[in-house]
Amino acid sequence: MSEPQRPPSFEEFDARLKARQDERKTAAGKDVPPDRLDYGTGLQAGIEVVAGVGFGVLLGWGLDRWLGTSPLLLIVFFLLGAAAGVLNAYRHLRRMQNGA
């Protein structure tokens, strides 16, 4: 009986992976952007914005009820939450675009 065939080693896999990455970089003559920008990335960016706005609205609403400053803090924290959400989404997309 013959011995069962063993899977390739990790070193062989790493060498093939590196060769494929080098081939992709030189195929177009420049660096090819990674295939990481997909629907999941867009969904994550959207969640970042919604979470920032939602947290800002809840915090502003709670502080308004506690301090009795009706719409003032709600508006302020809505704007701060929206800005924070957009900034987080921007950072996430830049990180994904750079391949980190």
Z-matrix of the N, CA and C atoms (Angstrom, degrees):
N
C 1 1.433
C 2 1.514 1 110.77
N 3 1.293 2 114.72 1 145.59
C 4 1.461 3 117.77 2 -179.59
C 5 1.531 4 110.00 3 -87.39
N 6 1.304 5 114.42 4 154.67
C 7 1.449 6 120.97 5 -179.71
C 8 1.535 7 109.01 6 -76.32
N 9 1.348 8 119.07 7 142.75
C 10 1.469 9 119.67 8 179.50
C 11 1.526 10 110.49 9 -62.78
N 12 1.311 11 114.29 10 145.46
C 13 1.468 12 119.67 11 -177.66
C 14 1.531 13 108.90 12 -75.14
N 15 1.308 14 116.69 13 132.22
C 16 1.458 15 122.03 14 -178.07
C 17 1.524 16 109.78 15 -87.47
N 18 1.331 17 117.32 16 147.19
C 19 1.467 18 119.38 17 176.69
C 20 1.523 19 110.22 18 -68.94
N 21 1.331 20 116.87 19 158.68
C 22 1.464 21 119.38 20 -179.96
C 23 1.538 22 111.02 21 -62.84
N 24 1.304 23 115.73 22 154.64
C 25 1.462 24 120.44 23 -178.94
C 26 1.527 25 110.38 24 -76.27
N 27 1.317 26 115.06 25 165.26
C 28 1.457 27 120.33 26 178.80
C 29 1.524 28 111.58 27 -65.66
N 30 1.308 29 116.94 28 -33.97
C 31 1.457 30 120.25 29 179.05
C 32 1.533 31 110.45 30 -63.10
N 33 1.334 32 115.47 31 -41.89
C 34 1.457 33 119.31 32 178.72
C 35 1.532 34 110.55 33 -64.99
N 36 1.327 35 116.10 34 -40.37
C 37 1.460 36 120.33 35 178.20
C 38 1.527 37 110.74 36 -63.47
N 39 1.339 38 117.30 37 -45.41
C 40 1.456 39 121.13 38 178.84
C 41 1.526 40 111.60 39 -60.36
N 42 1.324 41 116.90 40 -40.14
C 43 1.462 42 120.67 41 179.25
C 44 1.522 43 110.90 42 -65.46
N 45 1.332 44 116.60 43 -42.04
C 46 1.467 45 119.55 44 178.40
C 47 1.525 46 111.53 45 -66.60
N 48 1.329 47 116.82 46 -38.33
C 49 1.458 48 121.00 47 178.84
C 50 1.522 49 111.00 48 -65.14
N 51 1.323 50 117.26 49 -44.73
C 52 1.461 51 120.83 50 178.88
C 53 1.523 52 110.98 51 -63.76
N 54 1.320 53 117.28 52 -40.15
C 55 1.463 54 120.47 53 178.14
C 56 1.524 55 110.62 54 -62.96
N 57 1.315 56 117.13 55 -39.89
C 58 1.467 57 120.85 56 179.19
C 59 1.518 58 111.18 57 -67.31
N 60 1.326 59 117.44 58 -39.69
C 61 1.458 60 120.52 59 178.31
C 62 1.521 61 110.69 60 -65.90
N 63 1.332 62 117.15 61 -41.92
C 64 1.462 63 120.28 62 177.31
C 65 1.519 64 111.03 63 -64.05
N 66 1.321 65 116.39 64 -37.73
C 67 1.465 66 120.95 65 179.03
C 68 1.529 67 110.67 66 -64.46
N 69 1.329 68 117.09 67 -40.08
C 70 1.471 69 120.48 68 178.58
C 71 1.517 70 111.43 69 -65.07
N 72 1.335 71 116.38 70 -39.28
C 73 1.458 72 119.92 71 -178.26
C 74 1.522 73 111.64 72 -66.61
N 75 1.314 74 116.74 73 -37.39
C 76 1.461 75 119.82 74 -176.39
C 77 1.530 76 112.37 75 -91.13
N 78 1.327 77 118.49 76 -9.31
C 79 1.471 78 121.00 77 -176.96
C 80 1.523 79 111.22 78 -62.96
N 81 1.316 80 117.08 79 -43.75
C 82 1.460 81 120.46 80 -178.11
C 83 1.530 82 111.61 81 -98.22
N 84 1.302 83 117.20 82 1.30
C 85 1.456 84 120.43 83 -179.00
C 86 1.517 85 112.95 84 82.87
N 87 1.308 86 117.07 85 -1.10
C 88 1.464 87 121.64 86 177.97
C 89 1.514 88 108.06 87 -151.32
N 90 1.317 89 115.83 88 174.55
C 91 1.461 90 119.92 89 179.80
C 92 1.520 91 109.98 90 -66.99
N 93 1.307 92 115.48 91 132.44
C 94 1.459 93 121.97 92 177.48
C 95 1.520 94 107.50 93 -93.48
N 96 1.342 95 117.92 94 133.24
C 97 1.463 96 118.17 95 -179.82
C 98 1.522 97 110.82 96 -63.77
N 99 1.311 98 117.51 97 149.51
C 100 1.463 99 120.15 98 -178.34
C 101 1.519 100 111.52 99 -66.95
N 102 1.327 101 116.06 100 158.86
C 103 1.451 102 121.82 101 179.59
C 104 1.526 103 111.27 102 -84.24
N 105 1.292 104 118.18 103 24.60
C 106 1.449 105 121.32 104 -174.14
C 107 1.518 106 113.44 105 -85.12
N 108 1.321 107 119.61 106 -19.18
C 109 1.452 108 121.38 107 -178.56
C 110 1.527 109 108.37 108 -80.76
N 111 1.310 110 116.64 109 99.75
C 112 1.449 111 121.66 110 -176.02
C 113 1.529 112 108.98 111 -137.20
N 114 1.326 113 116.81 112 -166.45
C 115 1.456 114 121.13 113 -178.65
C 116 1.521 115 112.17 114 -62.15
N 117 1.307 116 117.75 115 -36.49
C 118 1.458 117 121.05 116 179.26
C 119 1.520 118 112.17 117 -62.46
N 120 1.317 119 116.24 118 -36.62
C 121 1.462 120 120.40 119 178.60
C 122 1.520 121 110.24 120 -67.41
N 123 1.326 122 116.34 121 -43.14
C 124 1.465 123 119.95 122 177.75
C 125 1.519 124 111.58 123 -64.38
N 126 1.319 125 116.52 124 -40.16
C 127 1.451 126 120.68 125 178.25
C 128 1.525 127 110.49 126 -63.83
N 129 1.314 128 117.01 127 -42.46
C 130 1.464 129 120.54 128 178.54
C 131 1.523 130 111.12 129 -62.05
N 132 1.329 131 117.81 130 -41.48
C 133 1.460 132 121.10 131 178.55
C 134 1.525 133 110.45 132 -63.48
N 135 1.322 134 117.03 133 -41.42
C 136 1.460 135 120.40 134 178.18
C 137 1.518 136 112.03 135 -64.76
N 138 1.316 137 116.67 136 -39.95
C 139 1.458 138 120.72 137 178.24
C 140 1.525 139 110.67 138 -64.07
N 141 1.329 140 116.72 139 -37.72
C 142 1.469 141 120.47 140 177.72
C 143 1.521 142 110.62 141 -59.52
N 144 1.330 143 117.24 142 -44.43
C 145 1.463 144 120.95 143 -178.51
C 146 1.527 145 110.17 144 -67.73
N 147 1.323 146 117.35 145 -48.04
C 148 1.466 147 120.95 146 -178.52
C 149 1.525 148 110.92 147 -62.64
N 150 1.319 149 117.67 148 -40.76
C 151 1.462 150 120.75 149 179.48
C 152 1.528 151 111.16 150 -64.59
N 153 1.330 152 116.86 151 -41.63
C 154 1.461 153 119.76 152 178.47
C 155 1.515 154 112.05 153 -62.95
N 156 1.329 155 116.21 154 -45.64
C 157 1.465 156 120.20 155 179.11
C 158 1.525 157 110.28 156 -65.31
N 159 1.325 158 117.12 157 -45.40
C 160 1.464 159 120.33 158 -179.31
C 161 1.517 160 112.68 159 -61.34
N 162 1.324 161 116.63 160 -44.48
C 163 1.461 162 120.16 161 179.12
C 164 1.527 163 110.78 162 -64.53
N 165 1.335 164 116.91 163 -41.39
C 166 1.464 165 120.45 164 178.63
C 167 1.516 166 112.02 165 -62.85
N 168 1.334 167 116.92 166 -42.93
C 169 1.465 168 120.85 167 179.87
C 170 1.527 169 110.39 168 -65.35
N 171 1.320 170 117.59 169 -46.01
C 172 1.466 171 119.90 170 179.83
C 173 1.523 172 112.10 171 -62.97
N 174 1.317 173 117.05 172 -42.13
C 175 1.461 174 120.36 173 179.40
C 176 1.525 175 110.78 174 -66.22
N 177 1.321 176 117.44 175 -44.62
C 178 1.463 177 120.75 176 178.36
C 179 1.512 178 112.40 177 -63.95
N 180 1.326 179 116.80 178 -41.98
C 181 1.463 180 120.58 179 179.06
C 182 1.531 181 110.67 180 -63.61
N 183 1.328 182 116.08 181 -44.26
C 184 1.464 183 119.80 182 179.53
C 185 1.517 184 112.46 183 -63.54
N 186 1.314 185 116.68 184 -43.34
C 187 1.463 186 119.47 185 178.93
C 188 1.522 187 111.61 186 -67.71
N 189 1.325 188 117.60 187 -35.77
C 190 1.462 189 120.80 188 176.79
C 191 1.523 190 111.02 189 -63.02
N 192 1.306 191 117.10 190 -42.87
C 193 1.473 192 120.16 191 179.77
C 194 1.527 193 110.57 192 -67.30
N 195 1.330 194 116.15 193 -37.61
C 196 1.456 195 119.86 194 -177.10
C 197 1.541 196 111.49 195 -73.45
N 198 1.348 197 116.19 196 -41.97
C 199 1.460 198 120.79 197 -175.82
C 200 1.523 199 113.30 198 -94.96
N 201 1.327 200 118.15 199 -11.91
C 202 1.464 201 121.67 200 179.02
C 203 1.524 202 113.51 201 73.21
N 204 1.306 203 117.82 202 30.95
C 205 1.474 204 121.83 203 -179.91
C 206 1.524 205 109.81 204 -107.19
N 207 1.311 206 115.48 205 56.57
C 208 1.462 207 125.97 206 -164.70
C 209 1.525 208 117.85 207 -14.56
N 210 1.323 209 123.67 208 -91.09
C 211 1.470 210 116.22 209 -172.14
C 212 1.527 211 114.14 210 -92.55
N 213 1.304 212 118.77 211 -5.14
C 214 1.466 213 121.76 212 -170.89
C 215 1.528 214 112.70 213 -61.18
N 216 1.323 215 117.80 214 -57.04
C 217 1.466 216 120.23 215 -176.57
C 218 1.530 217 112.02 216 -70.63
N 219 1.331 218 117.06 217 -29.21
C 220 1.465 219 120.17 218 175.72
C 221 1.525 220 110.41 219 -60.90
N 222 1.317 221 116.68 220 -44.45
C 223 1.466 222 121.16 221 179.83
C 224 1.525 223 110.29 222 -67.48
N 225 1.315 224 116.85 223 -44.73
C 226 1.468 225 120.75 224 -178.45
C 227 1.532 226 110.65 225 -62.07
N 228 1.329 227 117.31 226 -47.98
C 229 1.462 228 119.79 227 -177.65
C 230 1.521 229 112.52 228 -74.67
N 231 1.342 230 117.60 229 -25.38
C 232 1.460 231 119.81 230 171.73
C 233 1.527 232 109.81 231 -62.09
N 234 1.316 233 116.55 232 -47.00
C 235 1.471 234 120.47 233 179.72
C 236 1.527 235 111.59 234 -65.77
N 237 1.332 236 116.93 235 -41.93
C 238 1.466 237 119.77 236 178.23
C 239 1.532 238 111.24 237 -65.62
N 240 1.323 239 117.30 238 -40.63
C 241 1.460 240 121.09 239 178.59
C 242 1.518 241 111.53 240 -65.85
N 243 1.341 242 116.51 241 -40.84
C 244 1.468 243 119.82 242 178.27
C 245 1.525 244 110.26 243 -64.12
N 246 1.320 245 117.13 244 -43.38
C 247 1.466 246 120.39 245 178.88
C 248 1.525 247 111.04 246 -63.55
N 249 1.326 248 117.14 247 -42.36
C 250 1.463 249 120.58 248 179.65
C 251 1.528 250 110.52 249 -65.94
N 252 1.329 251 117.37 250 -40.24
C 253 1.457 252 120.62 251 179.27
C 254 1.520 253 112.54 252 -64.28
N 255 1.324 254 116.31 253 -43.30
C 256 1.468 255 120.12 254 178.69
C 257 1.528 256 110.08 255 -66.42
N 258 1.320 257 117.53 256 -39.94
C 259 1.460 258 120.77 257 178.32
C 260 1.531 259 111.10 258 -63.80
N 261 1.331 260 117.39 259 -42.44
C 262 1.464 261 120.56 260 177.88
C 263 1.523 262 111.18 261 -64.03
N 264 1.332 263 116.81 262 -41.80
C 265 1.471 264 120.32 263 178.81
C 266 1.530 265 109.84 264 -64.03
N 267 1.319 266 117.33 265 -41.14
C 268 1.464 267 121.26 266 178.69
C 269 1.526 268 110.45 267 -62.22
N 270 1.322 269 116.81 268 -45.74
C 271 1.467 270 120.45 269 178.98
C 272 1.525 271 111.43 270 -61.89
N 273 1.333 272 115.94 271 -41.26
C 274 1.464 273 119.89 272 179.84
C 275 1.529 274 110.54 273 -63.36
N 276 1.318 275 116.73 274 -45.73
C 277 1.472 276 119.80 275 -178.34
C 278 1.526 277 111.15 276 -67.58
N 279 1.323 278 118.35 277 -37.47
C 280 1.474 279 120.50 278 176.95
C 281 1.527 280 110.84 279 -64.72
N 282 1.336 281 116.29 280 -41.16
C 283 1.459 282 120.39 281 178.96
C 284 1.522 283 110.39 282 -63.33
N 285 1.323 284 117.60 283 -41.31
C 286 1.462 285 121.45 284 179.12
C 287 1.531 286 110.71 285 -69.04
N 288 1.325 287 116.92 286 -36.99
C 289 1.459 288 120.35 287 -179.48
C 290 1.521 289 111.32 288 -67.73
N 291 1.325 290 116.51 289 -35.74
C 292 1.467 291 120.38 290 179.70
C 293 1.518 292 112.38 291 -80.25
N 294 1.317 293 117.38 292 -7.50
C 295 1.456 294 120.74 293 176.72
C 296 1.511 295 114.39 294 80.22
N 297 1.314 296 117.26 295 16.97
C 298 1.472 297 119.31 296 -179.81
C 299 1.491 298 111.97 297 -88.68
